[in-house]
Amino acid sequence: MGTVDYDVVVAGGGIAGLITATSVAHNSRQRARILVVDRNKETEPGKKTHNGWTCGDATSKRSLQYLEEKLGIKYGYPEIEHQVKGVYVFSPDRRSKVLFEGEGYLLNRKLLPRRQVEDAKKLGVEFMFDSTAERLLHEDNRIVGVEGRRGDGTTFKIRSKVVVDATGASSVLRKFLPINSYIEREIDMDDVVGTGRYILEFDPDNYDRAYFDPDYCIIHLDQFMAPAGYGWVFPKGRNKVNIGLGVSKSGLERRNRLFGLKDTLQSLIDKYVAENPAIKNPRQPDGDADSGNTKGNWQVPVRRHNDCMVANGFAVVGDAAWMPRPIDAGGISPAIYGGTILGKVIAEALEANDTSEEGLWNYNVEYMKVHGFPMASFEVLRRYLQTITNEQINYGMRHFLSEQDVQAITERRHPEFSRVRALNPLMWLRVLRHMSLARGLRYTVEKSSRLVEINLNYPEKPSGFEEWKKILKRELDETVERFKPLGA
Ligand SMILES: Cc1cc2nc3c(=O)[nH]c(=O)nc-3n(C[C@H](O)[C@H](O)[C@H](O)COP(=O)(O)OP(=O)(O)OC[C@H]3O[C@@H](n4cnc5c(N)ncnc54)[C@H](O)[C@@H]3O)c2cc1C
């Protein structure tokens, strides 16, 4: 492929890109040359959009433990702001709450990338800030570099053995990938949620713990307030909160049509904050840790991750690879797992002198085994949840959800909904009014275990991909047909 400037160029220095670059450096015995190209100024690494480092900021303790175990990196204050014991999910009527997840952390997404850049630099990773990657360079059906533009208007062209696309949810590199590949380029807009949040300080009072809890993250389900999504109240201290909403765009349009309303994502967030009785006298904090990052909206992909994430000389990771978990849009853990695995696979491929699709394929396989295998089943569960009403959610959470189901979701498995499966004819009579709910739950369980099985049989080589994909698609197409969203 001629001379190269770098072994690896990572486009996008957000959490996924920075961890990938660090992982290549950590795993590379031959001291690979790695460059991160990011459009932000060096003083503002990891900034997603002009309105900040927009995120709910919550991640599991388990994902940070994984990072420590694999790369020897342990975060502390100030990049970790607060610790929680778990996540409470409340039914729309607030009468049921279930505890999901284990312990977790609230990160400071503005300060974390500063620490991550330092970690990467210590391992020899180089940076080119204030530079936007615009196009992939290609020769003979392989990616050989990237070109783009610096903040001062000058252009750049960099040649490398591998280009990683970690440019986030609005990636143009993946979208216009110029070579033959199994990577899907476009996402269906129904698989994207609009999300937004405030970071606020407030006067602490006697909390109603259904609305703010300093020890737990709170998720509010409500198809009216957050159609096909949810609201969240995540504590960042005893008087500091990350509060926001995620809604499906088409779900919001249908809900507005149904009720003759004109709400937008922003108007819903503002109402959600105003109606929270625990958040008294809210104000946006102005210290360096939060300035420029207290209000923001952005989008998150909520389908399964891209079925194939590598091509000749190219890989995609993080939101650019649609990695966030479909039921809660959590993308920090997947970026940590994905970036760590991808970095190791790239280091091995460089050593083997094979950075072709086949040489990088193990990233697909390993990610699926370690973190990705339940994502297709969560996609189906998400589709199903979009079809049910507040009344059905209230009933389902009260009567159908068991402790084992909660445990399963926490452990990244699909819930069995065993209470529904165990219904005998007499009990079916009692739940007659909720028959369609019970049937839907049963269907998702059966479908999900098939999808997990399919994913655990992900092909070890590219030659098996088309046959595998055909089987996956057949299963998924049926669910899209069956689960039409409310009001569609
Ligand atoms: C409102 C909201 C709440 C969320 N809440 C949570 C939560 O609580 N927990 C959780 O786990 N996840 C949450 N997520 C999702 C999570 O924030 C993302 O999954 C995660 O940040 C993805 O990391 P990334 O590195 O892939 O992408 P990003 O964080 O988007 O980083 C991409 C980087 O690439 C840069 N870039 C973009 N284009 C280019 C280009 N062409 N050239 C050069 N650089 C470029 C960007 O400036 C940025 O630095 C939330 C998302 C939103 C929007």
The ligand as an SDF file (V2000), in Angstrom:
LIG
                    3D

 53 58  0  0  0  0  0  0  0  0999 V2000
  -28.4610   13.2710   26.2010 C   0  0  0  0  0  0  0  0  0  0  0  0
  -27.6750   11.9940   26.2080 C   0  0  0  0  0  0  0  0  0  0  0  0
  -27.6470   11.2190   27.3610 C   0  0  0  0  0  0  0  0  0  0  0  0
  -26.8940   10.0510   27.4000 C   0  0  0  0  0  0  0  0  0  0  0  0
  -26.8100    9.3860   28.5850 N   0  0  0  0  0  0  0  0  0  0  0  0
  -25.9990    8.3190   28.6900 C   0  0  0  0  0  0  0  0  0  0  0  0
  -25.7730    7.7040   29.9600 C   0  0  0  0  0  0  0  0  0  0  0  0
  -26.2410    8.1600   31.0110 O   0  0  0  0  0  0  0  0  0  0  0  0
  -24.9930    6.5970   29.9930 N   0  0  0  0  0  0  0  0  0  0  0  0
  -24.4060    6.0830   28.8730 C   0  0  0  0  0  0  0  0  0  0  0  0
  -23.7410    5.0540   28.9700 O   0  0  0  0  0  0  0  0  0  0  0  0
  -24.5690    6.6750   27.6670 N   0  0  0  0  0  0  0  0  0  0  0  0
  -25.3230    7.7870   27.5430 C   0  0  0  0  0  0  0  0  0  0  0  0
  -25.4450    8.4260   26.3450 N   0  0  0  0  0  0  0  0  0  0  0  0
  -24.7070    7.9010   25.1750 C   0  0  0  0  0  0  0  0  0  0  0  0
  -23.2100    8.2470   25.2620 C   0  0  0  0  0  0  0  0  0  0  0  0
  -23.0730    9.6110   25.5440 O   0  0  0  0  0  0  0  0  0  0  0  0
  -22.5230    7.8860   23.9410 C   0  0  0  0  0  0  0  0  0  0  0  0
  -22.8460    6.5460   23.6340 O   0  0  0  0  0  0  0  0  0  0  0  0
  -20.9990    8.0270   24.0000 C   0  0  0  0  0  0  0  0  0  0  0  0
  -20.5940    9.3220   24.2570 O   0  0  0  0  0  0  0  0  0  0  0  0
  -20.4130    7.5820   22.6500 C   0  0  0  0  0  0  0  0  0  0  0  0
  -19.0460    7.8500   22.5900 O   0  0  0  0  0  0  0  0  0  0  0  0
  -18.3180    8.0150   21.1790 P   0  0  0  0  0  0  0  0  0  0  0  0
  -16.8820    8.2460   21.4870 O   0  0  0  0  0  0  0  0  0  0  0  0
  -18.6950    6.8910   20.2910 O   0  0  0  0  0  0  0  0  0  0  0  0
  -18.9420    9.3060   20.5020 O   0  0  0  0  0  0  0  0  0  0  0  0
  -18.8910   10.8230   20.9660 P   0  0  0  0  0  0  0  0  0  0  0  0
  -18.9140   10.9310   22.4430 O   0  0  0  0  0  0  0  0  0  0  0  0
  -19.9520   11.5110   20.1920 O   0  0  0  0  0  0  0  0  0  0  0  0
  -17.4520   11.3460   20.4660 O   0  0  0  0  0  0  0  0  0  0  0  0
  -17.1680   11.6010   19.0980 C   0  0  0  0  0  0  0  0  0  0  0  0
  -15.9270   12.5060   19.0090 C   0  0  0  0  0  0  0  0  0  0  0  0
  -15.5820   12.6590   17.6410 O   0  0  0  0  0  0  0  0  0  0  0  0
  -15.4830   14.0500   17.3030 C   0  0  0  0  0  0  0  0  0  0  0  0
  -15.8420   14.1420   15.8920 N   0  0  0  0  0  0  0  0  0  0  0  0
  -17.0660   13.9980   15.3320 C   0  0  0  0  0  0  0  0  0  0  0  0
  -16.9920   14.0690   13.9910 N   0  0  0  0  0  0  0  0  0  0  0  0
  -15.6740   14.2520   13.6960 C   0  0  0  0  0  0  0  0  0  0  0  0
  -14.9580   14.3590   12.4670 C   0  0  0  0  0  0  0  0  0  0  0  0
  -15.5770   14.2860   11.2870 N   0  0  0  0  0  0  0  0  0  0  0  0
  -13.6100   14.5360   12.5210 N   0  0  0  0  0  0  0  0  0  0  0  0
  -12.9570   14.6110   13.7210 C   0  0  0  0  0  0  0  0  0  0  0  0
  -13.5950   14.5050   14.9180 N   0  0  0  0  0  0  0  0  0  0  0  0
  -14.9370   14.3090   14.8990 C   0  0  0  0  0  0  0  0  0  0  0  0
  -16.4620   14.7170   18.2600 C   0  0  0  0  0  0  0  0  0  0  0  0
  -16.2190   16.0810   18.3640 O   0  0  0  0  0  0  0  0  0  0  0  0
  -16.1710   13.9220   19.5470 C   0  0  0  0  0  0  0  0  0  0  0  0
  -14.9940   14.3930   20.1440 O   0  0  0  0  0  0  0  0  0  0  0  0
  -26.1890    9.6040   26.2530 C   0  0  0  0  0  0  0  0  0  0  0  0
  -26.2240   10.3710   25.0840 C   0  0  0  0  0  0  0  0  0  0  0  0
  -26.9420   11.5560   25.0610 C   0  0  0  0  0  0  0  0  0  0  0  0
  -26.9350   12.3820   23.8050 C   0  0  0  0  0  0  0  0  0  0  0  0
  1  2  1  0
  2  3  1  0
  2 52  2  0
  3  4  2  0
  4  5  1  0
  4 50  1  0
  5  6  2  0
  6  7  1  0
  6 13  1  0
  7  8  2  0
  7  9  1  0
  9 10  1  0
 10 11  2  0
 10 12  1  0
 12 13  2  0
 13 14  1  0
 14 15  1  0
 14 50  1  0
 15 16  1  0
 16 17  1  0
 16 18  1  0
 18 19  1  0
 18 20  1  0
 20 21  1  0
 20 22  1  0
 22 23  1  0
 23 24  1  0
 24 25  2  0
 24 26  1  0
 24 27  1  0
 27 28  1  0
 28 29  2  0
 28 30  1  0
 28 31  1  0
 31 32  1  0
 32 33  1  0
 33 34  1  0
 33 48  1  0
 34 35  1  0
 35 36  1  0
 35 46  1  0
 36 37  1  0
 36 45  1  0
 37 38  2  0
 38 39  1  0
 39 40  1  0
 39 45  2  0
 40 41  1  0
 40 42  2  0
 42 43  1  0
 43 44  2  0
 44 45  1  0
 46 47  1  0
 46 48  1  0
 48 49  1  0
 50 51  2  0
 51 52  1  0
 52 53  1  0
M  END
$$$$
